[in-house]
Amino acid sequence: HFIDRDGDRFRHVLAYLRSLTVPAVVHSEDRVLLHELLEEADFFGLQGLAEAIEARLAELDDARAGARRAEQAQAEELARQVGRAVASSLFPQQKRSRGREHVFTTDVEF
């Protein structure tokens, strides 16, 4: 039989077949390579390799989502700080009336 597959991808499949251990390349952050290897694992019916690759892709997705959440939280905190700085520069002293403070309010939470 003749199998015509990509040699660069197949070397990782061959490494898996020789040792039945997941090749180190599966721990890569290169999503394109991982999807290519997943295609090869599916083609050759290598469920163990496919599952390892899918697990790695899920880890990368989780890491990406976590980084996005952290960036969003930082951006929101920065916006609050800028809002406070602008409000305090526009209203440096609060007026007092019968012991109560006049408070600057907006629809935006600072």
C-alpha positions as CSV (number, residue, x, y, z in Angstrom):
1,H,0.0,0.0,0.0
2,F,1.1,3.6,-0.7
3,I,0.1,6.4,1.7
4,D,0.7,9.9,0.4
5,R,0.8,12.2,3.4
6,D,2.8,15.3,4.5
7,G,6.3,14.1,5.6
8,D,6.8,16.9,8.1
9,R,3.6,15.9,9.9
10,F,4.1,12.2,9.4
11,R,7.4,12.2,11.4
12,H,5.4,13.0,14.5
13,V,2.9,10.3,13.8
14,L,5.7,7.9,13.2
15,A,7.3,8.9,16.5
16,Y,4.0,8.2,18.3
17,L,3.7,4.8,16.5
18,R,7.2,3.8,17.5
19,S,6.9,4.5,21.2
20,L,3.2,4.9,21.8
21,T,3.9,8.0,23.8
22,V,2.8,11.4,22.9
23,P,5.5,13.3,21.1
24,A,6.9,16.5,22.7
25,V,5.6,18.6,19.8
26,V,2.1,18.1,21.2
27,H,3.0,20.5,24.0
28,S,3.7,23.2,21.5
29,E,1.8,26.5,21.4
30,D,1.7,26.4,17.6
31,R,-2.1,26.0,17.1
32,V,-1.6,25.5,13.3
33,L,0.8,22.6,13.8
34,L,-1.5,21.1,16.4
35,H,-4.5,21.2,14.1
36,E,-2.4,19.7,11.3
37,L,-1.3,16.9,13.7
38,L,-4.9,16.4,14.7
39,E,-5.8,15.9,11.1
40,E,-3.1,13.3,10.7
41,A,-4.1,11.5,14.0
42,D,-7.7,11.4,12.7
43,F,-6.6,10.1,9.3
44,F,-4.6,7.3,10.8
45,G,-7.2,6.5,13.5
46,L,-4.8,7.3,16.4
47,Q,-7.3,8.1,19.1
48,G,-4.8,8.4,21.9
49,L,-2.8,11.0,19.9
50,A,-5.9,12.8,18.8
51,E,-7.1,13.0,22.4
52,A,-3.7,14.4,23.6
53,I,-3.8,17.0,20.9
54,E,-7.4,18.0,21.6
55,A,-6.5,18.3,25.3
56,R,-3.6,20.6,24.5
57,L,-5.8,22.7,22.2
58,A,-8.3,23.0,25.1
59,E,-5.5,24.1,27.4
60,L,-4.5,26.8,24.9
61,D,-8.1,27.9,24.6
62,D,-8.4,28.2,28.4
63,A,-5.1,30.1,28.7
64,R,-6.2,32.5,25.9
65,A,-9.6,33.0,27.6
66,G,-7.9,33.7,31.0
67,A,-5.5,36.2,29.4
68,R,-8.5,38.0,27.8
69,R,-10.3,38.2,31.1
70,A,-7.2,39.5,32.8
71,E,-6.7,42.1,30.1
72,Q,-10.4,43.1,30.3
73,A,-10.1,43.5,34.1
74,Q,-7.0,45.7,33.7
75,A,-8.7,47.8,31.1
76,E,-11.7,48.3,33.3
77,E,-9.6,49.3,36.3
78,L,-7.6,51.7,34.2
79,A,-10.9,53.3,32.9
80,R,-12.0,53.6,36.6
81,Q,-8.7,55.3,37.6
82,V,-8.9,57.7,34.6
83,G,-12.5,58.5,35.4
84,R,-11.6,59.2,39.0
85,A,-8.7,61.4,38.0
86,V,-10.8,63.4,35.5
87,A,-13.6,63.8,38.1
88,S,-11.2,65.0,40.8
89,S,-9.5,67.4,38.4
90,L,-12.9,68.8,37.3
91,F,-14.2,69.0,40.8
92,P,-11.2,69.5,43.1
93,Q,-13.1,70.6,46.1
94,Q,-16.5,69.4,47.1
95,K,-19.0,72.0,48.4
96,R,-20.6,71.5,51.7
97,S,-24.2,72.3,52.4
98,R,-25.7,71.8,55.8
99,G,-23.1,69.1,56.6
100,R,-23.8,67.1,53.5
101,E,-21.5,66.7,50.5
102,H,-22.6,67.5,47.0
103,V,-21.7,64.4,45.0
104,F,-20.9,64.3,41.3
105,T,-22.9,61.5,39.7
106,T,-22.9,60.0,36.3
107,D,-24.3,56.9,34.7
108,V,-20.7,55.5,34.7
109,E,-19.5,53.8,37.8
110,F,-16.1,55.1,39.0
